[in-house]
Amino acid sequence: MTDSSSINHLLQKPNKGAMLEHLEVLWQSWLNRMIVALLVIAFFDYRNRPHIENDDRNVIFPPDPVAVSQTEEKRSRSLLLDQAEEDVKETVEVTKSPDHPEENSLSESTKGQLEEASIAELEKDNETNQQEGILGDDTAVNHSAVVEPEKIAGAKRNQPPTIKATSNEHPGMASFNYWLDIESSLFRIYTLGRGDDVEVVPPYVPHSYRGTVPIFLHITNMTRIPLNVFWIDYQGRSIPKGNLLPERNWSQTTWIDHPWIFEHAETREVVLYYIPYRVIPTSHGTNTVSDDGTGQHKFSLVPPKDRNGPFWVAVRDDIMPFPGSENFHSPLPAISWTLQHMSRLMSPEDSSIATLQLYLKNIVENPKSIKYRQIRIRSKKFAAIWQSPMKGLLLAVGFVEREAYAELGSADELPRERVQELALLSYMLKKWCDDELQRFNLQQPDGADGFGRQGFGRAGQIN
């Protein structure tokens, strides 16, 4: 009997017992259909599931991501804080006497304590800057901070690279001479003409600018070549300004940023391009001011060392030697010239000088420690040294610039002779400060305001 016929039969026979009987039949029919449907669903679900071994020892469950994150976070925080605590501990250690290791700063005078405190502060700054990217500019360690796992990779990337030098020998004067040529080119430009087929490009936009700072030129011709002198005017034309015969002098008042050409009088070939860029401040060792108070550029043209070389002449400049490679071959003359150059541009009371002394003292007292000989250049304290004429002092004693660091020597202990060079530099720097403090101030030439070229900064930056 179908469902519809059962319902009609119940409506025709309103018997209570029969109605209950047929309702039971109807319910049983619906229940059977539901059971069949559930069985079909369970069958297809079982077929679509991946097969898993019944042996629990062979079942591999995926890790809980929350637990993994917490574990890695805890491990990262421990590594980072352990490293930070170790670095801070190293930087605050007081240097002990090798003969009396039990002595410490508590047994020294108040002056000694202040000096050691300054050294510890400098060490801490150096270590902090070497780990930049981990602790940033904040030198305090937050032990409760949660460090993300990604910062461990960042910490490794920002660790100082291994010192590349494999020898503790002095690397030579090439870096110093390169720096010297750039430093002196801020005040004047020499470009030598050639007698071969190599084209020489003039070092200027080919015309003069309206100058506001005068400069007095005094040039001596110590060669056998007669020279014609030309000024490049505001339209780029060569204007004759006389001749310079052998063993004679030539003088002329001009303006900053006015180009000059010295030409071979017989062959009409260019011997020298010259441009005065800045007034050179005067000092007690070198006078750069003329009788009327104007700044003075003074140099001589001499025969080249290589008579068979391509150049007609060489330049002898006692104030700004050119080129550096022909004038400086050892550290001591380079240090002496740099100190003389500092007299023109720096005050002996500059705080960065005392900072440099602390860096030198750390290296002298700890020749085995690499961290004092690998200094991050953009460190706030060291950047003030590296961007000043004191950079020449460090290059003279053998510092080299590699990537983001200034490095001295190799990973091995610094030998005694290199340590003595640093000690000599420290002594000469201190003596320079003492002498400069006792000297009276000199009257500087017009325009020698520490910048020279009107409207421009030390490195050509607009004020």
Secondary structure, 3 states (H helix, E strand, C coil): CCHHHHHHHHHHCCCHHHHHHHHHHHHHHHHHHHHHHHHHHHHHHHHHCCCCCCCHHHCCCCCCHHHHHHHHHHHHHHHHHHHHHHHHHHHCCCCCCCCCCCCCHHHCCHHHHHHHHHHHHHHHHHHHHHCCCCCCCCCCCCCCCCCCCHHHHHHHHCCCCCCCCCCCCCCCCHHHHHHHHHHHHCCEEEEECECCCCCCCCCCCCCCCCCCCEEEEEEEECCCCCEEEEEECCCCCEEEEEEECCCEEEEEEEECCCCEEEEECCCCCEEEEEEECCCCCCCCCCCCECCCCCEEEEEEEECCCCCCCCECCEEECCCCCCCHHHCCCCHHHHHHHHHHHHHHHCCCCCHHHHHHHHHHHHHHHCCCCCHHHEEECCCHHHHHHHCCCCHHHHHHCCCEEECCEEECCCCCCCCHHHHHHHHHHHHHHHHHHHHHHHCCCCCCCCCCCCCCCCCECCCCCEC
